[in-house]
Amino acid sequence: MAKSTWGRAQFCVQTDDLAAPVIEVDVDSQAAGPPIPPFDGVMAEATFWANMANPDELAAYTLACYARLAPARQAAFLAYVQRRAA
Protein backbone atom coordinates (compact mmCIF):
# COMPACT_ATOMS: atom_id res chain seq x y z
CA MET A 1 0.00 0.00 0.00
CA ALA A 2 2.75 2.48 0.90
CA LYS A 3 4.41 1.86 -2.45
CA SER A 4 1.24 2.60 -4.41
CA THR A 5 0.52 5.67 -2.25
CA TRP A 6 4.00 7.02 -2.95
CA GLY A 7 3.52 6.34 -6.66
CA ARG A 8 0.30 8.35 -6.65
CA ALA A 9 1.87 11.15 -4.63
CA GLN A 10 4.83 11.30 -6.98
CA PHE A 11 2.53 11.46 -10.00
CA CYS A 12 0.42 14.18 -8.42
CA VAL A 13 3.39 16.35 -7.61
CA GLN A 14 4.32 16.26 -11.28
CA THR A 15 0.81 17.34 -12.33
CA ASP A 16 0.64 20.23 -9.80
CA ASP A 17 -3.05 21.19 -9.48
CA LEU A 18 -4.31 17.69 -8.66
CA ALA A 19 -1.72 16.90 -5.99
CA ALA A 20 -3.58 17.92 -2.85
CA PRO A 21 -7.00 16.42 -3.65
CA VAL A 22 -5.64 13.05 -4.78
CA ILE A 23 -3.25 12.72 -1.85
CA GLU A 24 -6.02 13.73 0.57
CA VAL A 25 -8.41 11.13 -0.83
CA ASP A 26 -5.75 8.43 -0.63
CA VAL A 27 -4.90 9.24 3.00
CA ASP A 28 -8.57 9.47 3.96
CA SER A 29 -9.23 6.05 2.45
CA GLN A 30 -7.12 4.60 5.30
CA ALA A 31 -9.18 6.35 8.00
CA ALA A 32 -12.03 4.91 10.05
CA GLY A 33 -14.11 8.04 9.51
CA PRO A 34 -16.24 9.65 12.18
CA PRO A 35 -17.78 7.58 14.97
CA ILE A 36 -21.23 6.19 14.24
CA PRO A 37 -24.33 6.87 16.38
CA PRO A 38 -24.37 4.76 19.56
CA PHE A 39 -26.56 1.67 19.10
CA ASP A 40 -24.97 -0.49 21.79
CA GLY A 41 -24.21 2.22 24.35
CA VAL A 42 -21.90 5.19 23.93
CA MET A 43 -18.83 3.56 25.49
CA ALA A 44 -19.20 0.35 23.46
CA GLU A 45 -19.49 2.29 20.21
CA ALA A 46 -16.56 4.57 21.15
CA THR A 47 -14.41 1.54 21.90
CA PHE A 48 -15.44 -0.13 18.64
CA TRP A 49 -14.54 3.00 16.65
CA ALA A 50 -11.25 3.51 18.50
CA ASN A 51 -10.21 -0.03 17.62
CA MET A 52 -10.52 0.84 13.92
CA ALA A 53 -9.19 4.41 13.98
CA ASN A 54 -5.68 5.30 12.90
CA PRO A 55 -3.32 7.17 15.26
CA ASP A 56 -4.05 10.57 13.68
CA GLU A 57 -7.80 10.09 14.12
CA LEU A 58 -7.36 8.96 17.72
CA ALA A 59 -5.28 12.02 18.57
CA ALA A 60 -7.60 14.45 16.77
CA TYR A 61 -10.82 13.15 18.32
CA THR A 62 -9.24 12.82 21.78
CA LEU A 63 -8.04 16.41 21.80
CA ALA A 64 -11.24 17.79 20.29
CA CYS A 65 -13.42 15.91 22.77
CA TYR A 66 -11.25 16.88 25.72
CA ALA A 67 -11.44 20.55 24.72
CA ARG A 68 -15.26 20.39 24.74
CA LEU A 69 -15.52 18.86 28.22
CA ALA A 70 -16.58 21.03 31.14
CA PRO A 71 -13.65 21.88 33.44
CA ALA A 72 -14.83 19.41 36.10
CA ARG A 73 -14.96 16.60 33.54
CA GLN A 74 -11.53 17.57 32.20
CA ALA A 75 -10.15 17.25 35.73
CA ALA A 76 -11.87 13.88 36.20
CA PHE A 77 -10.51 12.66 32.85
CA LEU A 78 -6.97 13.73 33.72
CA ALA A 79 -7.23 12.05 37.14
CA TYR A 80 -8.41 8.84 35.45
CA VAL A 81 -5.61 8.87 32.89
CA GLN A 82 -2.96 9.66 35.50
CA ARG A 83 -4.17 6.80 37.74
CA ARG A 84 -3.94 4.38 34.81
CA ALA A 85 -0.46 5.60 33.91
CA ALA A 86 0.84 5.15 37.46
Biopython code that builds the backbone (N, CA, C, O; Angstrom):
import numpy as np
from Bio.PDB.StructureBuilder import StructureBuilder

atoms = [
    (1, "MET", "N", (0.826, -1.194, 0.000)),
    (1, "MET", "CA", (0.000, 0.000, 0.000)),
    (1, "MET", "C", (0.862, 1.246, 0.000)),
    (1, "MET", "O", (0.587, 2.178, -0.755)),
    (2, "ALA", "N", (1.902, 1.289, 0.829)),
    (2, "ALA", "CA", (2.752, 2.480, 0.903)),
    (2, "ALA", "C", (3.404, 2.747, -0.442)),
    (2, "ALA", "O", (3.572, 3.901, -0.837)),
    (3, "LYS", "N", (3.773, 1.681, -1.148)),
    (3, "LYS", "CA", (4.412, 1.863, -2.448)),
    (3, "LYS", "C", (3.446, 2.497, -3.438)),
    (3, "LYS", "O", (3.830, 3.413, -4.166)),
    (4, "SER", "N", (2.202, 2.032, -3.483)),
    (4, "SER", "CA", (1.235, 2.604, -4.410)),
    (4, "SER", "C", (0.868, 4.025, -4.009)),
    (4, "SER", "O", (0.648, 4.868, -4.878)),
    (5, "THR", "N", (0.798, 4.309, -2.711)),
    (5, "THR", "CA", (0.516, 5.670, -2.253)),
    (5, "THR", "C", (1.630, 6.598, -2.695)),
    (5, "THR", "O", (1.357, 7.692, -3.188)),
    (6, "TRP", "N", (2.884, 6.186, -2.529)),
    (6, "TRP", "CA", (4.002, 7.017, -2.949)),
    (6, "TRP", "C", (3.956, 7.218, -4.453)),
    (6, "TRP", "O", (4.231, 8.319, -4.930)),
    (7, "GLY", "N", (3.621, 6.199, -5.205)),
    (7, "GLY", "CA", (3.516, 6.339, -6.656)),
    (7, "GLY", "C", (2.474, 7.372, -7.039)),
    (7, "GLY", "O", (2.706, 8.182, -7.936)),
    (8, "ARG", "N", (1.336, 7.355, -6.374)),
    (8, "ARG", "CA", (0.299, 8.350, -6.652)),
    (8, "ARG", "C", (0.744, 9.739, -6.239)),
    (8, "ARG", "O", (0.488, 10.709, -6.951)),
    (9, "ALA", "N", (1.406, 9.846, -5.100)),
    (9, "ALA", "CA", (1.869, 11.149, -4.629)),
    (9, "ALA", "C", (2.910, 11.715, -5.587)),
    (9, "ALA", "O", (2.905, 12.909, -5.890)),
    (10, "GLN", "N", (3.794, 10.858, -6.056)),
    (10, "GLN", "CA", (4.828, 11.299, -6.976)),
    (10, "GLN", "C", (4.193, 11.780, -8.285)),
    (10, "GLN", "O", (4.600, 12.808, -8.825)),
    (11, "PHE", "N", (3.221, 11.062, -8.786)),
    (11, "PHE", "CA", (2.526, 11.460, -10.004)),
    (11, "PHE", "C", (1.815, 12.789, -9.807)),
    (11, "PHE", "O", (1.859, 13.652, -10.683)),
    (12, "CYS", "N", (1.171, 12.958, -8.684)),
    (12, "CYS", "CA", (0.415, 14.178, -8.422)),
    (12, "CYS", "C", (1.312, 15.399, -8.321)),
    (12, "CYS", "O", (0.956, 16.481, -8.789)),
    (13, "VAL", "N", (2.465, 15.223, -7.715)),
    (13, "VAL", "CA", (3.388, 16.351, -7.607)),
    (13, "VAL", "C", (3.783, 16.815, -8.998)),
    (13, "VAL", "O", (3.951, 18.014, -9.222)),
    (14, "GLN", "N", (3.933, 15.904, -9.922)),
    (14, "GLN", "CA", (4.315, 16.260, -11.284)),
    (14, "GLN", "C", (3.184, 16.959, -12.030)),
    (14, "GLN", "O", (3.445, 17.712, -12.967)),
    (15, "THR", "N", (1.936, 16.727, -11.638)),
    (15, "THR", "CA", (0.810, 17.338, -12.335)),
    (15, "THR", "C", (0.229, 18.517, -11.571)),
    (15, "THR", "O", (-0.876, 18.961, -11.883)),
    (16, "ASP", "N", (0.941, 19.031, -10.584)),
    (16, "ASP", "CA", (0.635, 20.229, -9.796)),
    (16, "ASP", "C", (-0.785, 20.320, -9.238)),
    (16, "ASP", "O", (-1.008, 19.925, -8.093)),
    (17, "ASP", "N", (-1.739, 20.819, -9.994)),
    (17, "ASP", "CA", (-3.048, 21.192, -9.477)),
    (17, "ASP", "C", (-3.808, 20.041, -8.815)),
    (17, "ASP", "O", (-4.626, 20.286, -7.928)),
    (18, "LEU", "N", (-3.565, 18.825, -9.210)),
    (18, "LEU", "CA", (-4.309, 17.694, -8.659)),
    (18, "LEU", "C", (-3.645, 17.078, -7.436)),
    (18, "LEU", "O", (-4.207, 16.163, -6.834)),
    (19, "ALA", "N", (-2.485, 17.547, -7.060)),
    (19, "ALA", "CA", (-1.724, 16.899, -5.988)),
    (19, "ALA", "C", (-2.498, 16.826, -4.678)),
    (19, "ALA", "O", (-2.685, 15.732, -4.145)),
    (20, "ALA", "N", (-2.939, 17.922, -4.159)),
    (20, "ALA", "CA", (-3.584, 17.924, -2.847)),
    (20, "ALA", "C", (-4.844, 17.066, -2.805)),
    (20, "ALA", "O", (-4.973, 16.235, -1.905)),
    (21, "PRO", "N", (-5.787, 17.234, -3.749)),
    (21, "PRO", "CA", (-7.004, 16.418, -3.652)),
    (21, "PRO", "C", (-6.752, 14.917, -3.745)),
    (21, "PRO", "O", (-7.375, 14.152, -3.010)),
    (22, "VAL", "N", (-5.868, 14.480, -4.617)),
    (22, "VAL", "CA", (-5.640, 13.048, -4.779)),
    (22, "VAL", "C", (-4.928, 12.487, -3.560)),
    (22, "VAL", "O", (-5.275, 11.403, -3.091)),
    (23, "ILE", "N", (-3.949, 13.194, -3.045)),
    (23, "ILE", "CA", (-3.250, 12.724, -1.854)),
    (23, "ILE", "C", (-4.212, 12.688, -0.666)),
    (23, "ILE", "O", (-4.177, 11.746, 0.125)),
    (24, "GLU", "N", (-5.056, 13.685, -0.535)),
    (24, "GLU", "CA", (-6.019, 13.727, 0.568)),
    (24, "GLU", "C", (-6.982, 12.554, 0.496)),
    (24, "GLU", "O", (-7.260, 11.927, 1.519)),
    (25, "VAL", "N", (-7.488, 12.248, -0.666)),
    (25, "VAL", "CA", (-8.408, 11.126, -0.831)),
    (25, "VAL", "C", (-7.711, 9.829, -0.470)),
    (25, "VAL", "O", (-8.296, 8.984, 0.208)),
    (26, "ASP", "N", (-6.469, 9.655, -0.910)),
    (26, "ASP", "CA", (-5.751, 8.428, -0.627)),
    (26, "ASP", "C", (-5.513, 8.274, 0.870)),
    (26, "ASP", "O", (-5.696, 7.177, 1.397)),
    (27, "VAL", "N", (-5.119, 9.309, 1.562)),
    (27, "VAL", "CA", (-4.897, 9.237, 3.003)),
    (27, "VAL", "C", (-6.213, 8.974, 3.719)),
    (27, "VAL", "O", (-6.267, 8.152, 4.634)),
    (28, "ASP", "N", (-7.271, 9.662, 3.311)),
    (28, "ASP", "CA", (-8.565, 9.474, 3.959)),
    (28, "ASP", "C", (-9.116, 8.071, 3.759)),
    (28, "ASP", "O", (-9.905, 7.599, 4.577)),
    (29, "SER", "N", (-8.715, 7.394, 2.682)),
    (29, "SER", "CA", (-9.226, 6.045, 2.454)),
    (29, "SER", "C", (-8.714, 5.070, 3.513)),
    (29, "SER", "O", (-9.266, 3.979, 3.659)),
    (30, "GLN", "N", (-7.676, 5.443, 4.250)),
    (30, "GLN", "CA", (-7.121, 4.603, 5.304)),
    (30, "GLN", "C", (-7.714, 4.933, 6.672)),
    (30, "GLN", "O", (-7.350, 4.305, 7.666)),
    (31, "ALA", "N", (-8.616, 5.900, 6.738)),
    (31, "ALA", "CA", (-9.181, 6.348, 8.001)),
    (31, "ALA", "C", (-10.467, 5.592, 8.337)),
    (31, "ALA", "O", (-11.141, 5.066, 7.451)),
    (32, "ALA", "N", (-10.791, 5.548, 9.613)),
    (32, "ALA", "CA", (-12.029, 4.905, 10.051)),
    (32, "ALA", "C", (-13.238, 5.802, 9.834)),
    (32, "ALA", "O", (-14.373, 5.325, 9.822)),
    (33, "GLY", "N", (-13.001, 7.097, 9.662)),
    (33, "GLY", "CA", (-14.106, 8.039, 9.514)),
    (33, "GLY", "C", (-14.661, 8.413, 10.877)),
    (33, "GLY", "O", (-14.150, 7.966, 11.904)),
    (34, "PRO", "N", (-15.696, 9.225, 10.890)),
    (34, "PRO", "CA", (-16.242, 9.654, 12.180)),
    (34, "PRO", "C", (-16.944, 8.508, 12.904)),
    (34, "PRO", "O", (-17.391, 7.550, 12.274)),
    (35, "PRO", "N", (-17.040, 8.609, 14.225)),
    (35, "PRO", "CA", (-17.777, 7.580, 14.971)),
    (35, "PRO", "C", (-19.244, 7.532, 14.530)),
    (35, "PRO", "O", (-19.817, 8.541, 14.117)),
    (36, "ILE", "N", (-19.826, 6.352, 14.625)),
    (36, "ILE", "CA", (-21.230, 6.186, 14.242)),
    (36, "ILE", "C", (-22.123, 6.459, 15.447)),
    (36, "ILE", "O", (-21.631, 6.481, 16.575)),
    (37, "PRO", "N", (-23.424, 6.668, 15.238)),
    (37, "PRO", "CA", (-24.330, 6.871, 16.380)),
    (37, "PRO", "C", (-24.312, 5.648, 17.308)),
    (37, "PRO", "O", (-24.167, 4.517, 16.845)),
    (38, "PRO", "N", (-24.456, 5.877, 18.601)),
    (38, "PRO", "CA", (-24.374, 4.761, 19.556)),
    (38, "PRO", "C", (-25.616, 3.872, 19.544)),
    (38, "PRO", "O", (-26.698, 4.309, 19.936)),
    (39, "PHE", "N", (-25.462, 2.634, 19.099)),
    (39, "PHE", "CA", (-26.561, 1.666, 19.103)),
    (39, "PHE", "C", (-26.443, 0.699, 20.267)),
    (39, "PHE", "O", (-27.443, 0.149, 20.728)),
    (40, "ASP", "N", (-25.222, 0.490, 20.741)),
    (40, "ASP", "CA", (-24.968, -0.486, 21.792)),
    (40, "ASP", "C", (-24.403, 0.194, 23.035)),
    (40, "ASP", "O", (-23.647, -0.414, 23.793)),
    (41, "GLY", "N", (-24.769, 1.449, 23.241)),
    (41, "GLY", "CA", (-24.213, 2.223, 24.350)),
    (41, "GLY", "C", (-23.046, 3.057, 23.864)),
    (41, "GLY", "O", (-22.276, 2.620, 23.009)),
    (42, "VAL", "N", (-22.916, 4.239, 24.399)),
    (42, "VAL", "CA", (-21.903, 5.186, 23.932)),
    (42, "VAL", "C", (-20.492, 4.628, 24.103)),
    (42, "VAL", "O", (-19.685, 4.716, 23.177)),
    (43, "MET", "N", (-20.181, 4.063, 25.252)),
    (43, "MET", "CA", (-18.828, 3.564, 25.489)),
    (43, "MET", "C", (-18.494, 2.387, 24.576)),
    (43, "MET", "O", (-17.373, 2.299, 24.075)),
    (44, "ALA", "N", (-19.437, 1.491, 24.353)),
    (44, "ALA", "CA", (-19.196, 0.353, 23.464)),
    (44, "ALA", "C", (-18.927, 0.822, 22.037)),
    (44, "ALA", "O", (-18.020, 0.311, 21.380)),
    (45, "GLU", "N", (-19.696, 1.779, 21.558)),
    (45, "GLU", "CA", (-19.486, 2.290, 20.208)),
    (45, "GLU", "C", (-18.169, 3.063, 20.105)),
    (45, "GLU", "O", (-17.470, 2.968, 19.096)),
    (46, "ALA", "N", (-17.827, 3.833, 21.153)),
    (46, "ALA", "CA", (-16.564, 4.568, 21.154)),
    (46, "ALA", "C", (-15.384, 3.601, 21.120)),
    (46, "ALA", "O", (-14.409, 3.828, 20.403)),
    (47, "THR", "N", (-15.476, 2.538, 21.887)),
    (47, "THR", "CA", (-14.407, 1.535, 21.900)),
    (47, "THR", "C", (-14.295, 0.845, 20.551)),
    (47, "THR", "O", (-13.191, 0.630, 20.051)),
    (48, "PHE", "N", (-15.431, 0.499, 19.958)),
    (48, "PHE", "CA", (-15.436, -0.134, 18.640)),
    (48, "PHE", "C", (-14.770, 0.770, 17.613)),
    (48, "PHE", "O", (-13.934, 0.312, 16.834)),
    (49, "TRP", "N", (-15.135, 2.061, 17.602)),
    (49, "TRP", "CA", (-14.544, 3.002, 16.655)),
    (49, "TRP", "C", (-13.055, 3.164, 16.909)),
    (49, "TRP", "O", (-12.265, 3.158, 15.965)),
    (50, "ALA", "N", (-12.658, 3.307, 18.168)),
    (50, "ALA", "CA", (-11.250, 3.511, 18.502)),
    (50, "ALA", "C", (-10.385, 2.329, 18.063)),
    (50, "ALA", "O", (-9.219, 2.508, 17.712)),
    (51, "ASN", "N", (-10.946, 1.143, 18.081)),
    (51, "ASN", "CA", (-10.208, -0.033, 17.622)),
    (51, "ASN", "C", (-9.923, 0.008, 16.124)),
    (51, "ASN", "O", (-8.983, -0.636, 15.657)),
    (52, "MET", "N", (-10.718, 0.751, 15.370)),
    (52, "MET", "CA", (-10.523, 0.839, 13.916)),
    (52, "MET", "C", (-9.782, 2.107, 13.490)),
    (52, "MET", "O", (-9.240, 2.163, 12.386)),
    (53, "ALA", "N", (-9.752, 3.111, 14.342)),
    (53, "ALA", "CA", (-9.185, 4.409, 13.980)),
    (53, "ALA", "C", (-7.666, 4.346, 13.867)),
    (53, "ALA", "O", (-7.003, 3.549, 14.531)),
    (54, "ASN", "N", (-7.138, 5.212, 13.005)),
    (54, "ASN", "CA", (-5.683, 5.300, 12.897)),
    (54, "ASN", "C", (-5.162, 6.275, 13.961)),
    (54, "ASN", "O", (-5.956, 7.000, 14.560)),
    (55, "PRO", "N", (-3.866, 6.309, 14.204)),
    (55, "PRO", "CA", (-3.317, 7.172, 15.262)),
    (55, "PRO", "C", (-3.663, 8.651, 15.107)),
    (55, "PRO", "O", (-3.895, 9.331, 16.107)),
    (56, "ASP", "N", (-3.702, 9.162, 13.886)),
    (56, "ASP", "CA", (-4.053, 10.566, 13.676)),
    (56, "ASP", "C", (-5.492, 10.843, 14.078)),
    (56, "ASP", "O", (-5.780, 11.870, 14.693)),
    (57, "GLU", "N", (-6.401, 9.931, 13.734)),
    (57, "GLU", "CA", (-7.801, 10.092, 14.123)),
    (57, "GLU", "C", (-7.952, 10.036, 15.640)),
    (57, "GLU", "O", (-8.666, 10.846, 16.231)),
    (58, "LEU", "N", (-7.276, 9.075, 16.264)),
    (58, "LEU", "CA", (-7.358, 8.962, 17.722)),
    (58, "LEU", "C", (-6.912, 10.248, 18.403)),
    (58, "LEU", "O", (-7.581, 10.739, 19.313)),
    (59, "ALA", "N", (-5.798, 10.786, 17.969)),
    (59, "ALA", "CA", (-5.284, 12.021, 18.572)),
    (59, "ALA", "C", (-6.236, 13.188, 18.327)),
    (59, "ALA", "O", (-6.523, 13.957, 19.244)),
    (60, "ALA", "N", (-6.722, 13.322, 17.104)),
    (60, "ALA", "CA", (-7.596, 14.454, 16.771)),
    (60, "ALA", "C", (-8.901, 14.407, 17.563)),
    (60, "ALA", "O", (-9.311, 15.413, 18.142)),
    (61, "TYR", "N", (-9.555, 13.247, 17.593)),
    (61, "TYR", "CA", (-10.821, 13.150, 18.320)),
    (61, "TYR", "C", (-10.611, 13.271, 19.833)),
    (61, "TYR", "O", (-11.434, 13.867, 20.528)),
    (62, "THR", "N", (-9.516, 12.710, 20.340)),
    (62, "THR", "CA", (-9.244, 12.820, 21.775)),
    (62, "THR", "C", (-9.094, 14.276, 22.183)),
    (62, "THR", "O", (-9.716, 14.724, 23.146)),
    (63, "LEU", "N", (-8.267, 15.013, 21.449)),
    (63, "LEU", "CA", (-8.041, 16.413, 21.796)),
    (63, "LEU", "C", (-9.294, 17.258, 21.606)),
    (63, "LEU", "O", (-9.592, 18.120, 22.432)),
    (64, "ALA", "N", (-10.023, 17.020, 20.532)),
    (64, "ALA", "CA", (-11.240, 17.791, 20.290)),
    (64, "ALA", "C", (-12.291, 17.513, 21.362)),
    (64, "ALA", "O", (-12.951, 18.434, 21.843)),
    (65, "CYS", "N", (-12.444, 16.257, 21.731)),
    (65, "CYS", "CA", (-13.421, 15.911, 22.769)),
    (65, "CYS", "C", (-13.008, 16.471, 24.121)),
    (65, "CYS", "O", (-13.838, 17.004, 24.856)),
    (66, "TYR", "N", (-11.733, 16.352, 24.447)),
    (66, "TYR", "CA", (-11.252, 16.880, 25.717)),
    (66, "TYR", "C", (-11.501, 18.387, 25.805)),
    (66, "TYR", "O", (-11.916, 18.884, 26.852)),
    (67, "ALA", "N", (-11.253, 19.102, 24.732)),
    (67, "ALA", "CA", (-11.441, 20.554, 24.721)),
    (67, "ALA", "C", (-12.902, 20.943, 24.961)),
    (67, "ALA", "O", (-13.176, 22.019, 25.494)),
    (68, "ARG", "N", (-13.834, 20.080, 24.573)),
    (68, "ARG", "CA", (-15.262, 20.386, 24.736)),
    (68, "ARG", "C", (-15.821, 19.988, 26.096)),
    (68, "ARG", "O", (-16.953, 20.348, 26.421)),
    (69, "LEU", "N", (-15.055, 19.257, 26.895)),
    (69, "LEU", "CA", (-15.525, 18.863, 28.223)),
    (69, "LEU", "C", (-15.579, 20.062, 29.156)),
    (69, "LEU", "O", (-14.784, 20.995, 29.042)),
    (70, "ALA", "N", (-16.525, 20.021, 30.076)),
    (70, "ALA", "CA", (-16.579, 21.028, 31.136)),
    (70, "ALA", "C", (-15.324, 20.878, 32.002)),
    (70, "ALA", "O", (-14.771, 19.782, 32.094)),
    (71, "PRO", "N", (-14.873, 21.948, 32.631)),
    (71, "PRO", "CA", (-13.650, 21.879, 33.442)),
    (71, "PRO", "C", (-13.648, 20.741, 34.471)),
    (71, "PRO", "O", (-12.620, 20.093, 34.666)),
    (72, "ALA", "N", (-14.768, 20.497, 35.119)),
    (72, "ALA", "CA", (-14.830, 19.412, 36.104)),
    (72, "ALA", "C", (-14.608, 18.055, 35.443)),
    (72, "ALA", "O", (-13.946, 17.186, 36.012)),
    (73, "ARG", "N", (-15.153, 17.873, 34.257)),
    (73, "ARG", "CA", (-14.961, 16.601, 33.544)),
    (73, "ARG", "C", (-13.538, 16.483, 33.008)),
    (73, "ARG", "O", (-12.988, 15.383, 32.956)),
    (74, "GLN", "N", (-12.939, 17.598, 32.612)),
    (74, "GLN", "CA", (-11.528, 17.566, 32.199)),
    (74, "GLN", "C", (-10.660, 17.095, 33.362)),
    (74, "GLN", "O", (-9.775, 16.256, 33.188)),
    (75, "ALA", "N", (-10.921, 17.642, 34.546)),
    (75, "ALA", "CA", (-10.153, 17.254, 35.731)),
    (75, "ALA", "C", (-10.358, 15.773, 36.044)),
    (75, "ALA", "O", (-9.403, 15.071, 36.377)),
    (76, "ALA", "N", (-11.587, 15.299, 35.939)),
    (76, "ALA", "CA", (-11.869, 13.883, 36.197)),
    (76, "ALA", "C", (-11.179, 12.997, 35.166)),
    (76, "ALA", "O", (-10.649, 11.941, 35.511)),
    (77, "PHE", "N", (-11.182, 13.416, 33.914)),
    (77, "PHE", "CA", (-10.512, 12.661, 32.850)),
    (77, "PHE", "C", (-9.012, 12.580, 33.118)),
    (77, "PHE", "O", (-8.419, 11.504, 33.037)),
    (78, "LEU", "N", (-8.400, 13.723, 33.436)),
    (78, "LEU", "CA", (-6.968, 13.733, 33.719)),
    (78, "LEU", "C", (-6.632, 12.848, 34.925)),
    (78, "LEU", "O", (-5.631, 12.130, 34.906)),
    (79, "ALA", "N", (-7.459, 12.896, 35.965)),
    (79, "ALA", "CA", (-7.227, 12.048, 37.141)),
    (79, "ALA", "C", (-7.300, 10.567, 36.749)),
    (79, "ALA", "O", (-6.491, 9.762, 37.210)),
    (80, "TYR", "N", (-8.251, 10.217, 35.914)),
    (80, "TYR", "CA", (-8.406, 8.836, 35.454)),
    (80, "TYR", "C", (-7.178, 8.386, 34.652)),
    (80, "TYR", "O", (-6.640, 7.303, 34.882)),
    (81, "VAL", "N", (-6.754, 9.210, 33.732)),
    (81, "VAL", "CA", (-5.606, 8.874, 32.886)),
    (81, "VAL", "C", (-4.347, 8.774, 33.725)),
    (81, "VAL", "O", (-3.544, 7.864, 33.516)),
    (82, "GLN", "N", (-4.155, 9.674, 34.659)),
    (82, "GLN", "CA", (-2.962, 9.656, 35.500)),
    (82, "GLN", "C", (-2.945, 8.448, 36.419)),
    (82, "GLN", "O", (-1.875, 7.899, 36.681)),
    (83, "ARG", "N", (-4.098, 8.017, 36.918)),
    (83, "ARG", "CA", (-4.170, 6.799, 37.736)),
    (83, "ARG", "C", (-3.781, 5.586, 36.906)),
    (83, "ARG", "O", (-3.050, 4.715, 37.379)),
    (84, "ARG", "N", (-4.263, 5.525, 35.676)),
    (84, "ARG", "CA", (-3.936, 4.380, 34.813)),
    (84, "ARG", "C", (-2.470, 4.349, 34.439)),
    (84, "ARG", "O", (-1.893, 3.273, 34.282)),
    (85, "ALA", "N", (-1.859, 5.514, 34.294)),
    (85, "ALA", "CA", (-0.458, 5.598, 33.906)),
    (85, "ALA", "C", (0.477, 5.249, 35.064)),
    (85, "ALA", "O", (1.626, 4.864, 34.848)),
    (86, "ALA", "N", (-0.014, 5.384, 36.273)),
    (86, "ALA", "CA", (0.843, 5.146, 37.460)),
    (86, "ALA", "C", (1.069, 3.677, 37.714)),
    (86, "ALA", "O", (1.761, 3.314, 38.665)),
]
sb = StructureBuilder()
sb.init_structure("model")
sb.init_model(0)
sb.init_chain("A")
sb.init_seg("    ")
for serial, (resi, resn, name, xyz) in enumerate(atoms, 1):
    if name == "N":
        sb.init_residue(resn, " ", resi, " ")
    sb.init_atom(name, np.array(xyz, "f"), 0.0, 1.0, " ", f" {name:<3s}", serial, name[0])
structure = sb.get_structure()
